[in-house]
Amino acid sequence: MSSRKRVPPQADFGRTLQQLRAARGLVQEVMLLATSRRHISSIEQGHQVHSIRTIEMLAEQMQIHALTLIVATYCPDLNGASVNERL
């Protein structure tokens, strides 16, 4: 057995939100029912911490399940092509 500690994967919610939103063909303005454009931009840039309710509202606007958004956050190899395959 290895004595090395396991490092948990880093979550990059902002990148995931941006990629899933783009894969769905949505611009930030379409997401305004969930929150403000400034808030979305701040989340995507990693400057804002988001609540579960915000995640639920953003996922609803993208017509995906909130768990899809959360799980995708932990997929470091996520890119535009893989997003479209998964959706």
N, C-alpha and C positions, 0 to 999 in steps of 0.2 A: 504494500500500500504506500501511496505517496504521502509525504508529510506536508505537501504544499497546500495552502489554503485555497479554497475555491472562491473566486471573485465573481460576485453576482453580475449579470449583464447590466449594462447601463441603459436606462430608459431615455429615449429621446422623443418625448411626446410631441414637441413642436414640429420636428421634422416629419413625424408620422402624420400628424394632422395636415400639414401642408401637402404631403404626397397623396394621402387619401382624398383630400379635397380636390386636388388637381386631377387625380384619376377619375373622379366623378364628374369632372368638367365644371366645377363650381368655383366661383370667385368669392372673395371675402364678403362682398356686399350681399350675396345670397344668404350668407350665414347670419345676417343681422337679427333674425328672429331668435337665435340662440343667445347672442351677446353683441356687444358693439364691435365695430371694425377695429378700433384701437385695441380692444381686449384680445381679439383673435390674433392680430399682428403681434402683440406682446407675448402671447402663448407660443406662437410659431417661432418666435425669436428666442424662446427660452427664458424670458424675463419675468414671466408671470406664472404663479402656481395656480393650478386649476382645481376646482372642486368636483366631486362626483356628479353633482347636478349639472355643472357646466359640460362635463364629458357627455352626459346623457343628452343634453340639448344639442351639442355639436353633432353627435352621432345621429340623432333624429333628423337634423337638417341634411345630413349626407345620406340618409336612408340606409344606415347600417346599424347593427347592434352595438351598444356601448362596449361590450366585451371585445368585439372585433377591433375597435379603436385601441383599447387597452392592450390586448395581446399583440397587436401589430407594433406597438411601442417597443416591445422587447425583441423585435426581429431586426438584428443589425444589418442583414443583407437585403432589406426591403428597398426596392427601387420601383420606378414607374411600371415596368413590365410585370414584375412579380405582384404588384398591387392589383393590376387589371386581371391577372390570373386568379387571384384569391377572391376578388369581388364577383 
